[in-house]
Amino acid sequence: MSAVSVFLIFIILLVLSFPIASSLGVASLLPGAFDSSFTASVSYVIRSMLGGVDSFPLLAIPMFVLSGIIMARGGVSRKLFDIFTFFIGKRRAGVPCAVIITCLFYGAISGSAPATVAAVGSMTIPILINLGYDKTFSTAIVAVAGGLGVIIPPSIPYILFSMASGESVGDLFKAGIIPGILIAVLLMAYASFYCQRYGEDTEKIKEVVDILRGRGFPHLMKEGIWALLTPVIILGCIYGGIASPTEAAVISVFYALFVSIVIYKTLKMKDIVAICSEAVRTYGPLMFILIASTAFSRVLTLMQVPQTISGWILDTFSGAVVIMIVINVFLLIVGMVMDTSPAILITTPILLPIVLEIGMDPIQFGIVMVINLAIGFVTPPIGVNLFVASSLSDIPVMEIAKKAFPLIMIFLAALLLITFIPAISLTL
């Protein structure tokens, strides 16, 4: 069976609305089932599936998922938002900018874009609407800023790229800091332009900020410092050599429990069972995708698909700039139709040899790949962030997408900068 047939069957299964994990599994099994001489027999594929999850670094993913859920249930996003609004709320676009910064910080806690949209959006979208901001704009800003959740470390996609490429998770986490901040700053610049053009209800905003300031900075910091310290503790443990990313993920779970139960008292011990149940429901489908993606990528490698595609691109296009533009366009299309996890595990073995051939650092490429796929979170037809935001605001997905278009252009501009200026990713 040819590689083209395998991909065609995979696409047909997706069009027929088969689950991604099932589609990947079937596509992985078919070559060995139809050709007994093919190296990847059915038993080999099954062993690959089981071996794919037998990975210590991969254990960080369910731990970060659990930590993010605990923080969401514990009301951490509200504490962060109050602190940022206290400082910049009265400035032009201060409240939307506070939402973007909250997404940036919450992303450093959850490592997930949809989780960031759900946790921050459920709290901030009603606030923005009550302050007079356009409902669709309020929803779009949260949906797009939620993409920072996978760019700012710690990030689940970085762990998956590390698994697929063999690169250091810690190095990927370091490389993601400046790009994440850069994108956040550009999004805030657009929010300021938007509010200057369409205006703000300064009286309402002043009332809300005055209430916050009336509570006093010491009181706000007493509540919010524990939330602010979360990414510092996680990343500090990793960069300080105290813990590996997986161990730091476990530390984040216990820290989240301590803060939510002992400090904020927003959770009780009886809530832990429900939280663990939600974490299993969240990670379970992802685990099956990881299992099937690992087997699928190994089958593609045995069929020499990476070498074939790499050779075709290098023979067809000349120059590192043109090749990187082609790769970015390809990844943007993949991000539109496929979830991030299988996209990374499938495309990394295919594209990594190409970028190495043109002299690009694999760490920088990891950041570029994740940013491309983060844009996919807010582009139809998949656009997970759009669907999450739509469920929070009852606005049709396509209306949110139209309002988000300028913000997506900002993301694309940042992508080009990060692609062609290595220092943005590699300075740290």
Secondary structure, DSSP 4 states (H G I P E B T S, - for coil): --HHHHHHHHHHHHHTT--HHHHHHHHHHHHHHH-TTSSS-HHHHHHHHHHHT--TGGGHHHHHHHHHHHHHHTTHHHHHHHHHHHHHTTSTTHHHHHHHHHHHHHHHHH--HHHHHHHHHHHHHHHHHHTT--HHHHHHHHHHHGGGGGTSSS-HHHHHHHHHH---HHHHHHHTHHHHHHHHHHHHHHHHHHHHHH---HHHHHHHHHHHHHT-HHHHHHHHHHHHHHHHHHHHHHHTTSS-HHHHHHHHHHHHHHIIIIIS----TTHHHHHHHHHHHHHHHHHHHHHHHHHHHHHHHHTTHHHHHHHHHHHH--SHHHHHHHHHHHHHHHHHHS-HHHHHHHHHHHHHHHHHHTT--HHHHHHHHHHHHHHHTTSTTT-HHHHHHHHHH---HHHHHHHHHHHHHHHHHHHHHHHH-THHHH--
